[in-house]
Amino acid sequence: MSEESLPADALPEYAERVLEVAELIPPGRVMTYGDVAEWLEEGGPRQVGRVMALYGGAVPWWRVIRADGVLLPGHELDALANYRAEGTPLREASRASEGHLPRVDMRRARWDGGERAEGHT
């Protein structure tokens, strides 16, 4: 069955899997696009990013981020509000940084899926 013949509300199988991983990430933690692809053992950061851009609005999208911890362009304030509400570790921005927005502290916030690793298939 091609994607063109799918019902309008159906997601491609890979997209469903990416969104399932996004929902597993605990509040206050993050995974990179590459982490999600590695967890799934399929695709890469760009494919995960594409899924999140197209379908990620119904899941905690702010928990899947760039490896450098930079907030999602165009969604910085929404993401920051979610990070602060969840207690996600942040690194305060330097005065030289554009917009003076903090970044996610990847060393402290990154989740490796360890708490669920035994259930991963």
C-alpha positions in Angstrom: 0.0 0.0 0.0 1.5 3.3 -1.0 1.4 6.4 1.2 -1.0 8.0 -1.4 -3.6 5.4 -0.8 -3.5 5.7 3.1 -6.4 7.3 4.9 -5.9 10.9 5.6 -5.5 10.3 9.3 -3.0 7.4 8.9 0.7 7.9 9.7 3.5 6.2 7.9 4.8 3.4 10.1 8.2 5.0 10.6 6.5 8.2 11.8 4.4 6.3 14.3 7.6 4.7 15.7 9.3 8.1 16.0 6.3 9.6 17.8 6.1 6.6 20.2 9.7 7.2 21.2 9.0 11.0 21.7 6.2 10.0 24.1 8.5 7.7 26.1 11.0 10.5 27.0 10.4 11.5 30.6 9.5 15.1 31.5 12.7 17.1 32.1 14.7 14.9 29.7 15.5 15.1 26.0 16.8 12.9 23.2 18.5 14.2 20.0 17.1 13.5 16.6 20.1 11.1 16.1 19.4 9.4 19.5 15.8 8.6 18.3 17.1 7.2 15.0 19.6 5.1 16.9 16.9 3.9 19.4 14.8 2.8 16.4 17.8 1.3 14.6 16.4 3.0 11.4 16.7 6.3 9.6 18.9 9.1 10.7 18.6 12.6 12.3 17.1 14.2 9.2 14.4 11.6 8.9 13.5 12.0 12.6 13.5 15.8 12.2 11.2 15.5 9.2 8.7 13.3 11.1 8.8 15.7 14.0 8.2 18.7 11.7 5.3 17.0 10.0 3.6 15.1 12.7 5.1 16.0 16.1 2.6 18.5 17.3 0.6 16.0 19.2 3.5 14.6 21.2 6.0 16.4 23.6 8.0 17.7 20.6 10.3 19.8 22.7 11.9 16.7 24.1 13.4 15.8 20.7 16.1 18.3 19.9 19.3 19.2 18.1 22.5 17.7 19.6 23.8 21.1 20.5 20.8 21.9 22.8 19.7 24.9 20.8 16.0 25.6 21.1 13.9 24.9 18.0 13.9 28.0 15.8 10.5 29.6 15.6 9.3 27.7 18.7 11.9 28.9 21.2 9.5 30.5 23.6 7.0 27.5 23.6 9.9 25.1 24.1 11.4 27.2 26.9 8.1 27.4 28.7 7.8 23.5 28.6 11.4 23.1 29.7 10.9 25.3 32.7 7.6 23.7 33.6 9.3 20.2 33.5 12.5 21.3 35.2 14.7 20.4 32.2 18.3 21.4 32.9 19.2 24.5 31.0 22.4 26.4 30.4 21.9 30.1 30.6 22.8 32.0 27.4 25.8 34.3 27.2 25.2 37.9 26.4 26.8 37.4 23.1 24.4 34.7 22.0 21.6 35.6 19.7 18.3 36.4 21.5 20.0 35.6 24.9 18.0 32.3 25.0 19.4 29.4 27.1 20.2 26.0 25.7 19.3 22.6 27.0 22.2 21.3 29.2 22.7 18.1 27.1 25.1 16.6 29.6 22.4 16.6 32.3 19.2 16.4 30.3 20.0 13.8 27.7 18.0 10.5 28.1 19.4 7.3 26.8 16.2 5.3 27.2 17.9 3.2 29.9 14.8 3.0 32.1 13.0 1.3 29.3 15.8 -0.5 27.5 14.7 -4.0 28.6 11.3 -3.4 27.0 12.7 -2.1 23.7 12.0 -4.3 20.7 
